[in-house]
C-alpha cells in the first residue's frame, strides 16, 4: 500500500512545457530529447553530482577523470573523480585541440562544459568553436554535460541561447539549467535534460538521496518561466548597465587590475597582478566585503592572482566595496 505522504507530485511536467515554448537552451535540441520531461532537483550542483554518479554506475565505479575548463570540481571529487582542467581559452577561440590531446592518454569518462556563458570568465563559444568541440567530442566518444546555468545571462542578444547539445547525439549528452541566475538566487532549482535511459537512471539515483525537491519552488518556477522572454530582456539590459558602471569604477580607481568585458554572467574575472586573491579575500571578508578568490574555481589551486567581482547586486554596493577591496589587495602585496 502506497503512503499518501510520499505520493509523487510532478510539477516538473509543467516546467518542461514552459521550457519547450520559451526556452533556456531547448529550442535547438533534438525533438525526442525536448519531448522528455526533465529531471528537476533542488540545485544544479546536485544534478551534476547525479550525472557523475550515473557515469560511474555504468562502469562499475565513479569516473576516474572528468574533463572541464573551470567549474564544479569539488562535485567531481566528492564522487571520487579526478578533475582534469582544460585551458580557459578552449571556451573562446580555436584551441579546441586541447581536448583531443588529454583525451588521447587519460581516457576521460565525462566532459563538463559551459559553452553559452562560462563561470567565472564570462566567455562564450562562437559557432565555429562549438562545431569544433562537437566534432572532437564525437570523435573521442565522450559523454558531455552541457552546463547552461548562466546561459540566460548572455549580454549580446535577447534570444534564447543555442545549445551545443543540438550538435551531438542525444545518447551522448545532457544539458543542465536553472531559473535561479535569471530570476532569483534563492530559487534553488535545477534540471537536467537527457535521453530517456539517462533520465530514468538519474531518477533512481535521486530516490536514494531525497524523495522530492520543494514543490512550492517548482510551482513558482512554472509561473516565472511563463514570463521568461520579458525577464530575460530586462535582466540582460540591467546587467549591461551594471557592467558599464563596473568598468567605469574599476578604471577610476586606477588599480592596475586587468580584466576583459565578459560576454555574459554577473561578474568580471579580474586579475590582480602581484597580489594573492586568497590573502585578499580574508581581510575583505572581515571588512564586510565578500569575494570569491580564483583558486575556488580551479582544479589545481591555480588562478591565485584572480578574483570574481560580482556587479549585479544593489545599486551602490560595488562603489562602497571597491575602495575596501583595493586596500586589501594593496596590503596583500606588502612584504611580510
MILO-14386 format. One line per 3 residues: number of its first residue (from 1); their letters; for each residue z, x, y of C-alpha. Coordinates in steps of 0.02 Angstrom, whole numbers, plus 50000, padded with zeros to 5 digits. Example, Ala and Ser with C-alpha at 12.3 -4.5 7.8 and 13.67 -1.06 7.14 Angstrom:
1	as	50390 50615 49775; 50357 50684 49947
// end
This chain:
1	xxx	50000 50000 50000; 49948 50071 50168; 50079 50077 50303
4	xxx	50033 49990 50465; 50118 50134 50553; 49977 50252 50500
7	xxx	49828 50135 50511; 49684 50233 50585; 49640 50198 50766
10	xxx	49470 50268 50816; 49428 50251 50999; 49330 50411 50970
13	xxx	49184 50298 50921; 49182 50235 51099; 49192 50415 51161
16	xxx	49040 50452 51054; 48938 50310 51129; 48982 50365 51306
19	xxx	48930 50543 51268; 48763 50488 51198; 48717 50396 51358
22	xxx	48784 50514 51491; 48821 50664 51408; 48906 50828 51402
25	xxx	48778 50934 51308; 48724 50795 51189; 48558 50733 51256
28	xxx	48461 50878 51180; 48549 50884 51011; 48458 50831 50852
31	xxx	48465 50643 50829; 48560 50649 50663; 48697 50751 50747
34	xxx	48706 50638 50900; 48725 50484 50789; 48880 50557 50706
37	xxx	49047 50514 50785; 49130 50673 50850; 49297 50729 50785
40	xxx	49421 50707 50927; 49578 50814 50942; 49716 50844 51067
43	xxx	49635 51001 51139; 49484 51111 51118; 49590 51256 51053
46	xxx	49641 51153 50902; 49459 51110 50872; 49412 51294 50874
49	xxx	49552 51336 50752; 49487 51197 50639; 49313 51272 50641
52	xxx	49383 51443 50594; 49485 51367 50454; 49333 51271 50391
55	xxx	49228 51429 50380; 49369 51515 50289; 49392 51373 50167
58	xxx	49210 51382 50116; 49226 51564 50067; 49400 51566 49992
61	xxx	49493 51638 50140; 49489 51644 50327; 49337 51728 50406
64	xxx	49364 51914 50418; 49264 51932 50576; 49211 51815 50715
67	xxx	49091 51874 50848; 49123 51818 51026; 49096 51881 51203
70	xxx	49261 51842 51292; 49354 51692 51228; 49488 51616 51117
73	xxx	49526 51775 51021; 49707 51729 50989; 49649 51572 50898
76	xxx	49543 51679 50784; 49685 51799 50747; 49800 51653 50709
79	xxx	49683 51610 50564; 49676 51790 50503; 49506 51826 50580
82	xxx	49461 51990 50659; 49378 51950 50827; 49238 52070 50872
85	xxx	49194 52070 51057; 49016 52075 51122; 48965 52147 51291
88	xxx	48987 52016 51427; 48807 52038 51484; 48744 51965 51320
91	xxx	48777 51799 51406; 48666 51848 51553; 48506 51945 51532
94	xxx	48407 52023 51391; 48543 52117 51296; 48545 51992 51152
97	xxx	48511 52135 51032; 48698 52172 51046; 48725 52031 50922
100	xxx	48597 52095 50796; 48672 52270 50794; 48852 52225 50745
103	xxx	48794 52083 50634; 48699 52210 50530; 48853 52306 50473
106	xxx	49008 52198 50491; 48943 52037 50411; 49023 51909 50529
109	xxx	49053 51731 50471; 49053 51644 50639; 48995 51670 50818
112	xxx	49086 51588 50963; 48979 51565 51119; 48997 51488 51292
115	xxx	48814 51482 51348; 48825 51350 51484; 48974 51417 51582
118	xxx	49066 51568 51515; 49253 51584 51543; 49308 51691 51632
121	xxx	49148 51768 51703; 49068 51605 51758; 48898 51666 51695
124	xxx	48766 51556 51615; 48624 51591 51494; 48449 51562 51559
127	xxx	48320 51480 51446; 48244 51646 51391; 48414 51712 51337
130	xxx	48458 51551 51245; 48297 51561 51146; 48332 51743 51105
133	xxx	48509 51701 51047; 48444 51557 50941; 48319 51674 50859
136	xxx	48449 51806 50817; 48574 51678 50753; 48442 51600 50639
139	xxx	48382 51770 50578; 48558 51828 50536; 48606 51661 50458
142	xxx	48763 51648 50566; 48863 51491 50599; 48876 51463 50786
145	xxx	49014 51371 50878; 48948 51323 51050; 49097 51301 51165
148	xxx	49049 51188 51310; 49223 51164 51381; 49165 51223 51554
151	xxx	48984 51164 51542; 49009 51018 51661; 49061 51139 51798
154	xxx	48891 51222 51817; 48858 51249 52002; 48670 51243 52024
157	xxx	48621 51068 51969; 48697 50897 51938; 48613 50855 51773
160	xxx	48692 50863 51601; 48687 51041 51531; 48562 51086 51395
163	xxx	48638 51132 51229; 48599 51293 51137; 48632 51197 50976
166	xxx	48472 51098 51005; 48377 51255 50955; 48475 51284 50793
169	xxx	48480 51193 50625; 48614 51056 50627; 48699 51130 50474
172	xxx	48718 51299 50561; 48806 51248 50721; 48946 51148 50800
175	xxx	48969 51102 50983; 49138 51082 51069; 49176 50985 51227
178	xxx	49317 50913 51331; 49338 50798 51481; 49486 50894 51549
181	xxx	49392 51025 51650; 49292 50892 51741; 49422 50756 51765
184	xxx	49600 50821 51749; 49684 50967 51663; 49821 50854 51596
187	xxx	49696 50754 51493; 49720 50855 51334; 49571 50802 51230
190	xxx	49433 50897 51145; 49296 50852 51022; 49176 50935 50904
193	xxx	49002 50880 50852; 48926 50948 50693; 48841 50895 50533
196	xxx	48920 50755 50430; 48981 50880 50300; 49069 50987 50429
199	xxx	49149 50839 50518; 49216 50767 50355; 49291 50935 50306
202	xxx	49367 50959 50479; 49441 50784 50471; 49525 50829 50307
205	xxx	49594 50988 50384; 49657 50892 50535; 49756 50774 50424
208	xxx	49861 50921 50366; 49905 50959 50548; 49930 50788 50628
211	xxx	49887 50606 50599; 49806 50570 50765; 49788 50633 50942
214	xxx	49856 50521 51082; 49768 50353 51081; 49807 50318 51264
217	xxx	49722 50481 51314; 49569 50434 51212; 49560 50263 51293
220	xxx	49575 50342 51465; 49436 50465 51420; 49322 50320 51372
223	xxx	49346 50243 51545; 49319 50408 51633; 49162 50452 51535
226	xxx	49082 50292 51598; 49088 50373 51770; 49025 50542 51710
229	xxx	48868 50563 51818; 48961 50520 51978; 49113 50625 51931
232	xxx	49000 50772 51884; 48910 50768 52052; 49072 50751 52152
235	xxx	49164 50888 52056; 49021 51012 52068; 48998 50977 52254
238	xxx	49184 51011 52280; 49178 51171 52179; 49031 51235 52282
241	xxx	49132 51206 52441; 49285 51293 52370; 49182 51441 52310
244	xxx	49110 51464 52484; 49287 51460 52556; 49347 51584 52425
247	xxx	49204 51704 52463; 49250 51698 52647; 49435 51726 52614
250	xxx	49404 51874 52500; 49286 51956 52624; 49404 51925 52771
253	xxx	49543 52014 52677; 49435 52171 52662; 49516 52207 52495
256	xxx	49381 52315 52419; 49382 52200 52269; 49217 52167 52180
259	xxx	49153 52002 52113; 48993 51905 52085; 48969 51724 52132
262	xxx	48996 51627 51970; 48860 51508 51913; 48995 51388 51857
265	xxx	49178 51362 51823; 49325 51358 51942; 49367 51542 51966
268	xxx	49277 51704 52008; 49302 51851 51891; 49368 51983 52010
271	xxx	49375 52171 51985; 49519 52259 52073; 49472 52445 52068
274	xxx	49615 52565 52039; 49743 52428 52005; 49817 52363 51843
277	xxx	49795 52175 51827; 49948 52151 51716; 50056 52255 51833
280	xxx	49991 52145 51973; 50022 51980 51884; 50208 52011 51854
283	xxx	50267 52032 52035; 50142 51899 52090; 50225 51777 51971
286	xxx	50396 51818 52042; 50325 51781 52214; 50260 51612 52155
289	xxx	50077 51658 52128; 50012 51633 51951; 49857 51727 51895
292	xxx	49785 51773 51726; 49752 51961 51704; 49594 52023 51621
295	xxx	49669 52081 51454; 49713 51899 51414; 49526 51870 51392
298	xxx	49489 52024 51288; 49491 52052 51100; 49535 52235 51129
301	xxx	49654 52225 51279; 49514 52276 51396; 49473 52223 51574
304	xxx	49634 52295 51641; 49558 52301 51815; 49502 52119 51816
307	xxx	49586 51954 51851; 49534 51772 51855; 49561 51699 52027
310	xxx	49560 51506 52024; 49499 51420 52181; 49493 51238 52127
313	xxx	49669 51179 52168; 49734 51102 52328; 49668 51149 52499
316	xxx	49756 51298 52575; 49836 51361 52413; 49724 51513 52396
319	xxx	49736 51552 52581; 49926 51562 52563; 49923 51652 52396
322	xxx	49793 51785 52432; 49897 51894 52551; 50037 51895 52421
325	xxx	49915 51944 52286; 49837 52081 52393; 50010 52154 52422
328	xxx	50048 52151 52235; 49883 52237 52198; 49920 52374 52325
331	xxx	50093 52401 52250; 50019 52416 52075; 49909 52558 52140
334	xxx	50056 52653 52214; 50110 52810 52118; 50266 52785 52015
// end
